[in-house]
């Protein structure tokens, strides 16, 4: 594997180099890709709760409101899937650095 300077890419800061500049300091929130995994977990829990709320809709709601909730559930699962994919790629990036 070629060094980063030779390949033209940049590497993630390591050790105390994280504290060198403000942008590098922001990487602390991505260590062990924990932020993305936690965000994916929160999105999944919100999606499940939205699906349960939609299933529980019976009386007092119009047909339009029910369909709006169905579309909200679908898009929340799409957002969850995208966060999970981002978390996986963050873990891969973390492991390769």
Buried (B, 14 or more C-beta within 10 A) or exposed (E): EEEEEEEEEEEBBEEEEBEEEEEEEEEEEBEEBBBBBEBBBEBBEEBBEBBEEBEEEEEEEEEEEEEEBBEBBEEBBEBBBEBBEBBBEBBEEBEEE
